[in-house]
Amino acid sequence: MAGIEREPAEVRIPKAALDAFAAALSVRTAAIRTWPDGIGWMYALGTWDEPHVEVALMPGGDEVWLRMSTDRSKLVVWTIQQWWDFAGELPGAAPPQV
């Protein structure tokens, strides 16, 4: 993806920003903005005008990218399993598939 740094970078995502996003996901109030490169970034609805975490599912569904709105040039890459583990801990999450 053009313009996205893929080398290891330090990304600081404040717990409050991640908690706000998790809360939005748990009650299905996440919004999406699609960037010119075609990537749709989700964020907690109502947080656009303040520092917030943004999350994108990459094409193919193998990776999830996380970044802070205050520095969109750096991101954290999670595997899809890490994403499901995170999502599975949210209130109201479906029980794990056995």
N, C-alpha and C positions, 0 to 999 in steps of 0.2 A: 504494500500500500504506500503510495507516494506521500511523503511528508510525515510519516510516522516513524519514530525512532524505535528500532528493534534491538539495539544493543542494551545490555544491562544498564539500568538507570535507577537512581533512588527516587522513589515516589512516596510522598507522605500523604496518606489519606487519613485525616482525622477521624477518630472513632465516631464523633457526632455526625459527620457526613455519611459514613457507612451505615450508621444506625438509622439515619433519616431515610436513606435509600431502602434499607431492609424493611422499615415500617411501611414505606410506599408500596413495595412489592407485596407485602403481606395483606394489604387491603386493596390491591390492584389499582393504585393511583399513580403509576409511573407514566410519564409522558415520553415521547420520542421526537428527536430532531434529527433529520437526515442532512449530513454534510455534503458539500459538492462532490466528494469522492464516492458518494453512494452509501457510506456507512451510517446506519441508524443508531444513534446514541440515546440510551434511556437515562432518565434522571427522575428524581422525586418531583412530582407535580407541585408547583408553587415555589420551587427553590431556584428558579433560573436566575434571579437577580442577586443571589448570594452564592458564596463558594459552595459547590456541591460536587458529589461524585457522579461520574457518567460511566455507563456500562454499555458495551456493544458485543453482540454475538457475531463472531466472524463467519463469513460464508463457509459452508461445509460443516459448521457446528462443532469444530474441534477445539476452539479457543474462545475465551471470553476476555475482552480487554476492559480494564478499568483505568480511569484517569480522573484527575481533579480539574475542575473548570478553571482554576487559577493557573494551571500550567499544562495545556493540552499537548505539549510536545513530548511529554514523558508518560509512559503507561505501565501498568502491571498486567502481565499475561497469566491468566489462570487456565488450567485444563478444564474441559467440560465437566470432569468428575469433581474438581474443586468447586465449580459453580453449583453443581447439584448438591454437594455437601453443604454449601452455604445456604442455598435455597431451602434445603430440607430441614434446616434448623429454625426457619421462620415460623412465627405463630400461624396456625391454620394450614401448615404444609401437609401435603399428602404423605401417608406413611411410605417408607421405602419399599420398592419392589423387591420381592424375594424370589 
